[in-house]
Amino acid sequence: MNINIKVYLHAKGTNFLQSGSFPVTTSDYKKDPDWTAAVAAYEWIQQIKNNFAAGKDFHIVQVIYNEDIDITELVNKVRTAF
């Protein structure tokens, strides 16, 4: 199944938005949808960070999935878990 994710990020003195649709394992999503979305978002944010050659000011402003579910805090927890 796919989920829609929007990430609001800050880098190089600017806030910006990236959004997209991402596949997640249905069984994982049914067990814990927010955590599954947070892991997918975190992995994508890492790709954005690497592609953008982000500096020290890079940080997550907000992460939302499926239009209105704020998982910003969970994404930060995923970051510390990896």
Buried (B, 14 or more C-beta within 10 A) or exposed (E): EEBEBBBBBBBEEEEEEBEEEBEBEEEBBEEEBBBBBBBBBBEBBEEBBEEBEBEEEBEBEBBBBEEEBEBBEBBBEBEEEE
